[in-house]
Amino acid sequence: MLIKLRVHPGAKAASLIKKSDDAFEVSVRAPAKGGQANREALPLLAKALGLNVRRLRIVKGAASPHKIVKLFESR
């Protein structure tokens, strides 16, 4: 399963908004430097989906605000 994720770094508070079944917007406090915003965004997404963060990987757009996240099957 692929999920579209829009990340807004440098926000005053962390939040997550579900746009559709496969699209989310995440605001994170971390800056967009060195992957800090990505490391803060994935756990928020995992919690909203009720998953372990290890099941999620950014497969496209790691350096962009628009990302594609792949959900891997659990073992």
C-alpha positions in Angstrom: 0.0 0.0 0.0 1.3 3.5 -0.9 0.4 6.6 1.1 0.8 10.2 0.0 2.2 12.3 2.7 2.7 16.1 2.8 5.0 17.3 5.6 5.0 20.8 7.0 8.3 21.2 9.0 8.9 23.9 11.6 5.3 24.0 12.9 4.5 25.3 16.4 2.8 22.0 17.3 2.8 18.5 15.7 -0.5 17.4 14.1 -1.8 15.0 11.5 -4.8 15.5 9.2 -6.3 12.7 7.1 -7.1 14.0 3.6 -8.4 10.7 2.2 -7.8 7.0 2.7 -4.3 7.2 1.2 -3.3 10.8 1.8 -2.3 12.7 5.0 -0.8 16.1 5.9 1.6 16.2 8.9 2.9 19.2 10.7 6.1 18.6 12.7 8.1 20.8 15.0 11.5 19.6 13.6 13.2 21.6 10.8 13.6 20.3 7.3 17.4 19.6 7.8 19.1 16.2 7.7 15.9 14.2 7.7 14.7 15.5 11.1 11.2 16.3 9.8 10.9 12.8 8.2 12.0 11.1 11.5 9.3 13.0 13.4 6.6 12.6 10.7 6.7 8.8 10.3 5.9 8.0 13.9 2.9 10.3 13.8 1.7 8.5 10.7 2.3 5.1 12.2 0.4 6.0 15.3 -2.6 7.3 13.3 -2.6 4.1 11.3 -2.2 1.9 14.4 1.1 0.4 13.0 4.6 0.0 14.1 6.8 2.7 12.5 9.2 0.0 11.2 6.5 -1.0 8.7 6.7 2.4 7.0 9.4 3.6 4.5 9.6 6.7 2.5 10.1 5.4 -1.1 9.9 8.8 -2.9 10.4 12.4 -2.0 12.7 12.1 1.1 14.0 15.6 0.4 10.6 17.0 -0.7 7.5 18.1 1.3 5.5 15.7 -0.9 6.4 12.1 -0.1 5.2 8.6 -1.0 5.3 6.2 2.0 5.1 2.4 1.5 3.4 0.2 4.0 5.2 -3.1 4.3 3.6 -6.3 5.5 4.4 -7.5 9.0 6.4 -10.7 9.4 
